[in-house]
Amino acid sequence: MRLLVTGTAGFIGSALALHLLARGDEVFGIDNHNDYYDPALKEARLARFATHPGYTHLRADLADAAAVNEAFARFRPQRVVNLAAQAGVRYSLKNPHAYVQSNLVGFVNVLEACRHGQIEHLVYASSSSVYGANQKLPFAVEDAVDHPLSLYAATKKANELMAHTYSHLYGLPTTGLRFFTVYGPWGRPDMSPILFADRIVRGEPIDVFNHGHHSRDFTFVDDIVEGIVQALDHVPAPDPSYDPLKPNPGSSNAPYRVYNIGNDQPVQLLRFIELLEQHLGRSVEKHLLPMQPGDVPDTWADVSALRRDTGYAPNTPIEEGVRRFAQWYLDYHRVEPAQR
């Protein structure tokens, strides 16, 4: 297929592009290469497939409607995966306007281009953060998500609402995927796995919020990519069982779906750190601190809907995933054997 993927210099986007190219798809990637974190990592991710004959890259911002429209007109994709976004919960407390431009303005530009380009299916990144103040575990797509705890979470909920509008008004098939704590090789340096690994390797203490009582549904990036591809290949139709008197937030009488995509096995944060210490070869001092604003204590994905509809089956145990992440980290940062 001819697939347009946004965020291909990013963590999940680059892994997805590699997978799609390997299976024979033609991929047009868009990324703005911003400096939210070290652009050198983005360039290194992209270098793994930038010269592939099936890949075309455009450096552009989704908030630039003219650039987005030109890319769609030039490439004429059949399907679209929108992964580009301003990420990060804590950063949204400092720079809210970045989230409006990228996650709201950028997303409506993608929706408009999909509408006019007669796209067969739009798959887009939502987030487990939409569950906000919810405390019923596991989180299910049937749950109401009306109490976000950060602007980042609010923009992701807004994306789901915007997508439904386009599915309803224009018949655009859309699928939103609520990602749960993705980790693995080539991950984002603002996320806890790399933040912790940096400090462990340097022998510096780490801050552990909520006094270490967090649990997260850590999901290995290869499992996430497999789920995205399965969702992409499963184009939604109107749900014949949808009842407007008892609406299900995960489906609609429009061609619209929202799914959780996670590992369905929450892990205590202290266990994750323990595995990092084991595979990085040293222990670390831990500063146990209170909960941070915008954080949630626990996440746990009910993936039964995605499993039912697409056959999604994450299969990377946390022990194996952390081992592969740690090996990549040591190799990428050229940590000498004597230091390991």
N, C-alpha and C positions, 0 to 999 in steps of 0.2 A: 504494500500500500504506500501511498504518498502521505506522509505524516508530518505535520508541523508541531514541533515541541518547543515550548518556551522554557527558559531557565536551563539550557543545556550545558552551561558552564558551572552549574550548581551541583550539589551533592547527589540528589536523587535524579535530576535531569540528565546528568552525564552518564550515570549508570543505566538509565533507561535508553538513552541514545545508543550506547554500546550494544545493548540487548536487541534493539530493533534492527540495527544495521547487521548484526550477526544472523538474524533470521531472514534477511533479504529485503527489508523495507527501505524506502528512500526517505531520508529525514532532512527536513529544513529546520535548523535550530535558531532561536532568537535568545539573546542574553545581553543585558546592558553592562555587564562586567563592573558593577559599582564597587565602591571601596568599603562597604559595610564590614567586610573582613578582607584579609590579604588577597589582592587580585592575583598574586602569583600562584596561589592554589587553584584558582579558577582556570588560569592558563594551563597549568599542569594537567588538570582533569581533561580539558578540551584537547590537549595535544595527543591524547590517546586515540582520538578518532577524527581529528580535524581534516586529515588528508584522505580519509576514506572516500572512494569514488561515489558512494551513495549519500554523502553528507554535504550540506551547504550551510554556511553560518552567516548570521547577520548580527552585528552589534547595534542594538537599538533598544530603546526604552518603550515598554508597553503603553506608557502614558502619552506617547507620540502617536496619535491616531493615524497620521499620514503614513508613517513608517510601517505600522501594523497593516494598514490597508494595502500598501504597495507589496508587502511580503506575501499576503494572501493572493493578490492578483497575479503576482509573478510565479508563485509556486503551484497555486491551485491545489491545495491539499484536499484529501478525502476526509481525513479525521484529524483532530487536534487534541493535544495534551497540554494543558496550561499548568505548569509548575512554578513559573516565575512569580515571586512575591517578595515583599519586604518581610523577612522572617524575624522571629525573636519576640518573646513576651516582654522581657525587661527593657529592651531598647524602645519599645512602644511607649514607655513611660517618659522617655527623654525626647523622642523625635516623632510625635504623632503624625505630623504632616506627611512624612515619608510613606506611611501606611495608607493614607488617603490616596496619594498619587499612584502608588504601585498596585495596591490591592483592590481599590475601588475604581479609580479612573482607568487604570490599566485593564482591569477585568471587563469593564463595560466596552472598552475598545475591542477586546477579543470577542465578546459576545456579538457585537455589531458585525465584525468581520465574518464570524461564523454564520450569522443570519444571512448576510448578503452573498456569502460564498457557497451557500447551500451545502454546508458541512454535514456529513453523515452522522457524526458523533463527536461531542466535546466531553472529554474527561478533564476534571480540574481538581486541584489540591484544596481540600479543606483541612481541618485540624481537630485533634482531640480537645484542643483548648476551648472549643465551642461549648463543651459540657460545663465549664465554669464552676459555679457553686454547687452543681449536682453532687450528691453523696451516695446515691444508690449505685452499687457496683454489681456486675460489670455495666459499663456504659453501653446503652443500646440505641440504635437509630430511632426506635419508637419513642424514646424519651424526649420531653420538651427541653429545648436548649435556649432559654430566654434570660439567663442570668450570667452573661460573660464577665470575666474578672480582669480583662485587659482590652485595650483597643485592638490589638492584634486579633484576639478571639472574636471581637465584634465584627471586624472586617471579614473574617472567614464565614461567620454566620450570614453576613450580608451577601457574600458570594453565593451561598446556597439559595437565598431568596431571589437574587438577581437571575440566577440560572433557571429557577422555576418559572419566572416571568417569561423568559424567552422560550422555554419549552412549551408553556401554555399558549402564548400569543402566536408564535411562529412555527411550532412543531419541531423545534430544534432538540434532538435527543441529547440530554446532558446527564453525566454521572459525576457526583462529588464524592471524593474519597477523604475520609477523616483519618489522617495519619497519626499514629501513636509512636512517639519517641523512637525515631529511626536512628540507627547507628551502624557503623561499619567503616571499611576503608574509604578514604577520600571524604570523610565527614566534615561538617562545618566546625571551624575552630571556636565558635562562640557557644557550642553545645558542650554539655558536661563531660562526655567521653574524652574529648581532646583537651579540655581545660584541666581535667583530672590527670590525664596522661602527662601533660606538660609539667605539672607540678611534681608528680611522682618521679619522673626522670631527673628533674632538677633537684630533688630532695627537699622541696619546699612544702609546707603544710597546705592542706586544702580546706576550704570552707564547705561544710555540709549543712545545708539548710533544713529546717524543720527537725533539728536535732537527729538527723539521720533516719527519721521515720517515714520518709517518702517511699512510695513504691511506684514503679513505672512499668508500663507494658512495652519494654524494650523490644524493638522489632528490627531484625537484620535487613540491611538494604536490599540484598538479593531477593528476599521474600516479598518486600514491598514492590520491587520491580515486577516480579512475577504476577502479583496481584493487579498492578496497573495494566499490564498487558492483557490479563484475563478480562478485566473490566472493559478495556478498550475494544476487545473483540466481541463483547456482549452488548449490543446496542439496545437500550431500553425502549420498550413500548409502553403505552398507557397500561396501568395496572387494572386488570378487569375486576379485581376484588376490592379496589379502593372505595371506601365508604365516606362521602363528604360529611356525614353526620358523626362519624368517629374517625377523623382523619389520621392517617399514619404519616408522620413527618418524613419517613424514608422513601415514600413513593407518592404517586399522584395519578389522576386521570389524564395527565399529560405524560409525554415520554421523558420521565425524570426519575432519577434514583439518587439516593445518598447512602453510602456504606461506611462502616468502620473498616479500617485496614490496620491490623495489629497482629500481635503474636498470641493473644488470648491467654497469656501466662505472665502476670505481673511479677516483678522481681524487686526485692528490697534494694534501695540505693546502696546500702552498706555492703550487700552481697556483690553488686556490680563492681564497687570499688575494690573489694577483696579479690575478685577475679583479675582486675587490672593490675593490682600489685603482684599477683602470682605470675602473670604473663609478661610484665615489664621487669620483673626480677628485683623488686625492692618494696619495702613498706613505706607508709607515709603517715605523718601526724595529721590528725583530723580535728578541725575546729567546728564544734557542733553549735549551730546558730539557729535563731528563730526563723519562722516562715517568712519568705520574701513577698512583698506586695505583688499581686497578679498570679502567684503560683497556686497550684492545687495540690493537696496532700497525696492523692493516689489517682492513678489511671489504670483502666482495665477495659480492653476492647471486647465486646461481644461481636464476633465476626460471623455469626451464624447466617446472617442474610447474604453476605458476600460469598460464603461457602456454598450456600444453597443455590445461588443464581449463577455462579461462575466456576465453582469447584476449587476456590481458593483454599490452599492448605500450607500455611507457613511450617517450615520443617528445620529451622536452624536453632538448635538449643543455645541458650545464653552462654554456656561454657565454650562452645565452638565459635560462636560469633565474636566473643571478646578475644579469643585466641587469634582469630584472623585479623581483627582490628588492631590488636597490639603488634602483631608481626608487621602489618603495613606501616604502622606509626614508626616503629623502630627503623624500618627500611627507608621510609620517605624522609625522615629527619636524620638519617645516617648516624644513628647512635652506634658507636663502636662496641664490639663485643666485650671489651674490658669494662665498659660502662653499664652493661646490661645486668 
